[in-house]
Amino acid sequence: MHRNPLTIAIDGPSGSGKSSVSKSVARELGLAYLDTGAMYRALAWWVLERGLDPQDHAVIAQAARDLPLEISTDPGEATVRVDGTDITTDIRTTRISSRVSAVASNLDVRAELASRQRALITQARTEHGGMVAEGRDITTVVAPDAEHRILLTASEEARLARRATELHGSAAAEALDATKDQIIRRDRDDAAVSAFFEPAKGVVGVDTSDLSFEQSVQAVLDVVRGKVSTPTSPLQRTLPTERDRET
Ligand code: DC
């Protein structure tokens, strides 16, 4: 049992840097890490694998309840398995990216995955001193009681350039064009189920448009360490120390 368990919930649109920043923050603080988007992607993968109709609400909701998912919460090795198959790389392909919004907009799916996410957060608080959990509704629906709730934002221009570089190795005009659909259409579809461009009440906004990756990680650490005032935690909590972790 840890004395001061910590949950850091990080939300943000595609290309805001939330996955890589969250993972680094978790490593830096010695906490577990959960990529909730990977859970929706895993379900989309399974739906395709089994040839189910993503539009069939009841069938997809049942698939979510049955999903034999194992997701690692180690920030150094974030693997995803479904029914024993390692799909860590497969779920990042366009085949999955272009279909995931369809399953993520199913409210019964969201209820099931949110409940699994809460269980993982609770387990990490007991076993690892806490967790950095990231995803679209994490600050508002899944973990509204997290010690720190942060919305990473970035201008559309910055988000497009980052994702184009990630996917195509450059931010030249053709790469930007090829990426636009992924960023803009998916954000629009996803915004139908959760708002993530404006921080909700009590959520601290961190704009990373002009920040490098390292500066973005530092900006989040500054919020957690109380160097930036946080409406959620006026009384700063003590970060878990090595000694707490051993107890
Ligand atoms: O963050 P990502 O691109 O890996 O997310 C994959 C999809 O899942 C995307 O359509 C947003 C959706 N998602 C969601 O609806 N709720 C979450 N907590 C996380 C992701």
Boltz pocket constraint, residues with backbone or C-beta under 6 A from the ligand:
constraints:
  - pocket:
      binder: B
      contacts: [[A, 14], [A, 36], [A, 37], [A, 38], [A, 40], [A, 41], [A, 97], [A, 100], [A, 101], [A, 104], [A, 134], [A, 135], [A, 136], [A, 137], [A, 138], [A, 186], [A, 190], [A, 193]]
      max_distance: 6.0
